[in-house]
């Protein structure tokens, strides 16, 4: 019997947990020639700001040995063009639409949330608030690392819209659990973990950085262990807070690891660049692996890895008292 892949993410009922990640799937339509996007559980759009942004100068992306660096600079069409030109197509797909958004200061975040609220009856299911991108010069760092600031920003944005907000947290925070708790207490429906980790690559022949802004966001398999650790930490501390996990997911086994760590959905990002239909391959592999391991449903394995300090499900045998045991001096 095929496993039950359905999953609840807060008020959302998803047909399965596999989505695509913001910044790695454009606005969705660009991938329609390569895959049936309606088979996805959801699409997280490129980050949207109140006004259009041109992004950073070229070169702004380079491959690494275990992933990629990018410094796109959050290039996007802005809220008005998104609502008028991009959202109608997304709404027709029938998938859960998560609109990633950001601002350069608190007021522009709130403005963005308020403007996007117009899409609540036109297909937007979630506003994924990005407080973690390392590639913008204004705003982001403080919002993504100081719990009190993140709490105030989240509270104001929640008050500006009726659409549920999921906050995308920064891996650069000193205490990711404190950040998650702060935004949850401010009204966030859930959190996304994790965004890219700041990194660098150098062309030794040209003696220059490989991307124009020098530093960029590292994504792909290299960051997966960090992402898993943070998902598990937040899930362990806040088991009722829905988590969307991401960071180096390229196979069904990767996805299953994140679910076991406590994520209720997973987002495929960097893998889309190499294989446009990667998310659907992850979905097929996840289903097959669950069947192989006799896992009946996604719900039964979400967060199944024991929490720190929890009693183990078994007790080890007591040490032998045999006279043949070794002694120490």
Beta strands, then each sheet from edge to edge (+ up, - down):
strand 1: 7-9
strand 2: 12-14
strand 3: 18-20
strand 4: 42-44
strand 5: 61-64
strand 6: 67-70
strand 7: 96-101
strand 8: 124-130
strand 9: 164-168
strand 10: 190-193
strand 11: 197-200
strand 12: 202-203
strand 13: 208-209
strand 14: 215-219
strand 15: 242-246
strand 16: 265-268
sheet 1: 1+ 2-
sheet 2: 3+ 4+ 7+ 8+ 9+ 10+ 15+ 16+ 3+
sheet 3: 5+ 6- 14+ 11-
sheet 4: 12+ 13-
end
